[in-house]
Amino acid sequence: MALRHELARRRRALVANLIQGGWRRVQQAGVVTAESAAGRRFAVFGAGSLMAFPTGAVYGERWIEVGDECMIAEMVTLCAGMAPGHDLGPDPVLRVGDRCVIGRGSHIVAHHSIEIGADVFTGPYVYITDQNHSYADVEVPVGRQWPVNSSVRIGAGAWLGTGAIVLPGSVIGRNAVVGAGAVVRGKVPDYAVVGGVPAKVLREYVPGAGWAAPAG
């Protein structure tokens, strides 16, 4: 009996090792790089950048630029347009700067213009979009109303915490910090820390004076 149990345990361990080893090989083979066929579909996919496998939804690559030495984690959605095949014109609508890190499960959904500066880091499950449904007619279901676009810009060196949401029209300053779970709509100053729903300035660096809480 003990021998049977030991043989069964070894078989389970062997199967687990084979599955795990096979999955690691699939992950390595599925990484998107500048040299891969998937990377060449992008308008630009920079040298030294990688997008881990499995990816989230990725389409409209022709309108997406990814800078050099970026690290994009597993299950990240990068898309341009409402659906695959949507013609967005001659210019890219999503630009990710050099040396950015995009956390696992994040969604960056562009239709008009999203610009992410160099050295921007995000935690996991961050959502960034430049489009939302309008609410012009109260008699029509919101999901059926024509969406409205408004550009998004995230300054170089910014940090977006886990689960942060960046809505259309947002401008996030240089080296700003967006707290976990915050919802940003509007302007975040350079060198500021914001948090909450909606996001508000919690503290801000003032040249010559150092860190200060907002007045009032």
C-alpha positions as CSV (number, residue, x, y, z in Angstrom):
1,M,0.0,0.0,0.0
2,A,2.7,2.5,1.0
3,L,4.6,1.6,-2.2
4,R,1.5,2.3,-4.3
5,H,1.0,5.7,-2.7
6,E,4.7,6.6,-3.3
7,L,4.5,5.6,-6.9
8,A,1.3,7.7,-7.4
9,R,2.9,10.6,-5.7
10,R,5.9,10.4,-8.0
11,R,3.7,10.2,-11.0
12,R,1.8,13.3,-9.9
13,A,5.1,15.1,-9.4
14,L,6.4,14.1,-12.8
15,V,3.2,15.3,-14.5
16,A,3.3,18.6,-12.6
17,N,6.9,19.1,-13.6
18,L,6.1,18.4,-17.3
19,I,3.2,20.8,-17.3
20,Q,5.1,23.5,-15.6
21,G,8.1,23.1,-17.8
22,G,5.9,23.1,-20.9
23,W,4.1,26.3,-19.8
24,R,7.4,28.1,-19.1
25,R,8.5,27.2,-22.7
26,V,5.2,28.5,-24.1
27,Q,5.6,31.7,-22.1
28,Q,9.2,32.2,-23.4
29,A,8.1,31.4,-27.0
30,G,5.2,33.8,-26.8
31,V,7.1,36.9,-25.6
32,V,6.6,39.9,-28.0
33,T,9.8,41.6,-28.9
34,A,10.9,44.0,-31.7
35,E,12.2,40.9,-33.6
36,S,9.1,38.8,-33.3
37,A,6.3,38.7,-35.9
38,A,3.9,40.1,-33.3
39,G,6.3,43.0,-32.5
40,R,6.6,43.9,-36.2
41,R,2.9,44.5,-36.4
42,F,3.3,47.6,-34.2
43,A,3.9,51.0,-35.6
44,V,7.0,50.9,-33.4
45,F,8.1,48.3,-30.9
46,G,11.3,49.5,-29.4
47,A,14.6,47.7,-29.0
48,G,14.9,45.8,-25.8
49,S,11.2,46.0,-25.1
50,L,9.1,42.9,-24.3
51,M,5.5,42.1,-23.8
52,A,5.0,38.9,-21.7
53,F,2.8,36.0,-22.7
54,P,-0.1,35.5,-22.3
55,T,-1.2,38.9,-23.4
56,G,-4.6,40.5,-23.0
57,A,-6.4,41.9,-26.0
58,V,-3.9,43.4,-28.4
59,Y,-5.2,44.9,-31.7
60,G,-4.7,48.0,-33.8
61,E,-1.0,47.6,-33.5
62,R,-0.5,49.8,-36.6
63,W,-1.5,52.7,-34.4
64,I,0.5,51.8,-31.3
65,E,4.1,52.9,-30.6
66,V,6.1,51.3,-27.8
67,G,9.5,52.8,-26.9
68,D,12.8,51.2,-26.1
69,E,13.4,48.9,-23.1
70,C,9.8,48.7,-21.9
71,M,8.5,45.8,-19.8
72,I,4.9,45.0,-20.3
73,A,3.6,42.2,-18.0
74,E,1.2,39.3,-18.6
75,M,-2.4,39.8,-19.5
76,V,-2.0,43.5,-20.4
77,T,-4.4,44.9,-23.0
78,L,-3.0,47.3,-25.5
79,C,-5.5,48.3,-28.2
80,A,-6.3,51.1,-30.6
81,G,-9.8,51.6,-31.9
82,M,-13.1,50.0,-31.0
83,A,-12.4,46.7,-32.6
84,P,-9.8,45.0,-34.8
85,G,-9.8,46.5,-38.3
86,H,-10.9,49.9,-37.2
87,D,-9.1,52.5,-39.4
88,L,-7.8,55.3,-37.2
89,G,-6.1,57.4,-39.9
90,P,-2.4,58.0,-40.6
91,D,-1.0,58.6,-37.1
92,P,-0.5,56.5,-34.0
93,V,-3.1,57.1,-31.2
94,L,-1.2,55.3,-28.4
95,R,2.4,56.2,-27.6
96,V,4.3,54.5,-24.8
97,G,7.7,56.1,-24.0
98,D,11.1,54.5,-23.3
99,R,11.7,52.4,-20.2
100,C,8.1,52.1,-19.1
101,V,6.8,49.3,-17.0
102,I,3.1,48.3,-17.4
103,G,1.8,46.1,-14.6
104,R,0.0,42.8,-15.0
105,G,-3.6,42.9,-16.1
106,S,-3.5,46.6,-17.0
107,H,-5.7,47.9,-19.8
108,I,-4.6,50.8,-22.1
109,V,-7.4,51.5,-24.6
110,A,-6.8,54.3,-27.1
111,H,-9.1,55.8,-29.8
112,H,-7.9,59.4,-30.1
113,S,-4.7,60.1,-28.3
114,I,-2.9,58.6,-25.2
115,E,0.7,59.7,-24.6
116,I,2.7,58.0,-21.9
117,G,6.0,59.6,-21.1
118,A,9.3,57.9,-20.5
119,D,10.0,56.0,-17.3
120,V,6.3,55.7,-16.3
121,F,5.6,52.7,-14.0
122,T,2.2,51.2,-13.2
123,G,1.1,48.7,-10.7
124,P,-1.2,45.8,-11.8
125,Y,-4.7,46.3,-13.1
126,V,-4.4,49.9,-14.1
127,Y,-7.0,51.2,-16.6
128,I,-6.3,54.1,-19.0
129,T,-8.6,55.3,-21.7
130,D,-9.3,58.4,-23.8
131,Q,-12.9,57.5,-24.6
132,N,-16.2,57.3,-22.7
133,H,-19.9,57.1,-23.5
134,S,-21.8,60.3,-23.6
135,Y,-25.0,60.9,-21.7
136,A,-26.6,63.5,-24.0
137,D,-30.1,61.8,-24.1
138,V,-31.6,60.5,-20.9
139,E,-34.1,58.4,-22.9
140,V,-31.4,56.4,-24.7
141,P,-29.4,53.6,-22.9
142,V,-26.0,55.0,-22.0
143,G,-24.2,52.1,-23.7
144,R,-25.9,53.0,-27.0
145,Q,-24.9,56.7,-27.0
146,W,-22.0,57.7,-29.2
147,P,-18.8,57.9,-27.2
148,V,-16.7,61.0,-26.7
149,N,-12.9,61.2,-27.0
150,S,-10.6,63.4,-25.1
151,S,-6.8,63.2,-25.1
152,V,-4.8,61.7,-22.2
153,R,-1.2,62.6,-21.3
154,I,0.9,61.0,-18.6
155,G,4.1,62.8,-17.8
156,A,7.6,61.2,-17.7
157,G,8.5,59.5,-14.5
158,A,4.9,59.2,-13.1
159,W,3.8,56.2,-11.0
160,L,0.3,54.8,-11.1
161,G,-0.6,52.5,-8.2
162,T,-2.5,49.2,-8.4
163,G,-6.0,49.6,-9.8
164,A,-5.8,53.3,-10.6
165,I,-8.1,54.5,-13.3
166,V,-7.2,57.4,-15.7
167,L,-10.3,58.8,-17.5
168,P,-10.5,60.8,-20.8
169,G,-9.1,64.3,-20.7
170,S,-6.7,63.6,-17.8
171,V,-3.2,65.2,-17.8
172,I,-0.9,63.7,-15.2
173,G,2.3,65.7,-14.4
174,R,5.9,64.7,-14.4
175,N,7.0,62.4,-11.6
176,A,3.5,62.5,-10.1
177,V,2.1,59.6,-8.0
178,V,-1.4,58.3,-8.4
179,G,-2.4,56.2,-5.4
180,A,-3.8,52.7,-5.6
181,G,-7.5,52.7,-6.6
182,A,-7.6,56.4,-7.4
183,V,-9.8,57.7,-10.3
184,V,-8.2,60.5,-12.2
185,R,-10.1,63.0,-14.3
186,G,-8.6,66.4,-14.9
187,K,-5.1,67.7,-14.2
188,V,-2.5,66.3,-11.8
189,P,0.4,68.8,-11.2
190,D,4.0,67.8,-11.6
191,Y,5.6,66.3,-8.4
192,A,2.2,65.7,-6.7
193,V,0.7,62.8,-4.9
194,V,-3.0,62.2,-5.5
195,G,-5.5,59.7,-4.2
196,G,-9.2,58.9,-3.8
197,V,-12.3,58.9,-5.9
198,P,-12.2,61.3,-7.5
199,A,-8.5,61.8,-7.1
200,K,-7.4,64.9,-5.2
201,V,-4.0,66.3,-4.3
202,L,-2.8,64.9,-1.0
203,R,0.6,66.6,-1.1
204,E,2.7,68.5,-3.6
205,Y,6.4,69.4,-3.9
206,V,7.0,73.1,-4.0
207,P,10.4,74.2,-5.3
208,G,12.3,75.9,-2.5
209,A,9.8,74.9,0.2
210,G,9.6,71.1,-0.1
211,W,6.6,68.9,0.4
212,A,3.3,70.6,1.4
213,A,-0.3,69.6,1.9
214,P,-2.8,71.4,-0.3
215,A,-4.3,74.6,1.2
216,G,-7.6,74.1,3.0
